Amino acid sequence: MAQIAEEVLFRGFMYQGLESRLGNVAALLITSAAFGLIHKVYGYSWEHAVWSSYIGLSLGSLRWSTGSVAAPIIAHAVANAAFIPIIVDLLVGWLT
């Protein structure tokens, strides 16, 4: 559910507000940087924050090209789900 909230905030409200004032490119860059920084605030490493900024560029590009927040929400959910087997494997390995 976090991906829905993040996408509505970053690619919905924030992107739309910035786009109307500064244009698409600035909105894309600012929201991507903010997306990365919020992951640092969540307690992740700087490497994770930079990686999240790159992901934000991809999600923001989807928002720009489709004009909707639906595609970034779906892409974010798929990206998060792709990591579930990796996390489970790490946990199982750690527990055994």
JOLINDA-V728827 format. One record per backbone hydrogen bond with DSSP energy under -0.5 kcal/mol. NH is the residue of the N-H (numbers start at 1). CO is the residue of the C=O. Records with the same first field share a line. If there is no record, write none. Layout:
NH=CO / CO
This chain:
5=1
6=2
7=3
8=4
9=5
10=6
11=7
12=7
13=8
14=9
15=10
16=12
17=13
18=14
19=15
20=16
21=17
22=18
23=18 / 19
27=23
28=24
29=25
30=26
31=27
32=28
33=29
34=30
35=31
36=32
37=33
38=34
39=35
40=36
41=37
42=38
43=40
44=39
49=45
50=46
51=47
52=48
53=49
54=50
55=51
56=52
57=53
58=54
59=55
60=56
61=57
62=58
63=59
64=60
65=61
66=62
67=63
73=69
74=70
75=71
76=72
77=73
78=74
79=75
80=76
81=77
82=78
83=79 / 80
84=81
85=81
87=83
88=84
89=85
90=86
91=87
92=88
93=89
94=90
95=91
96=92
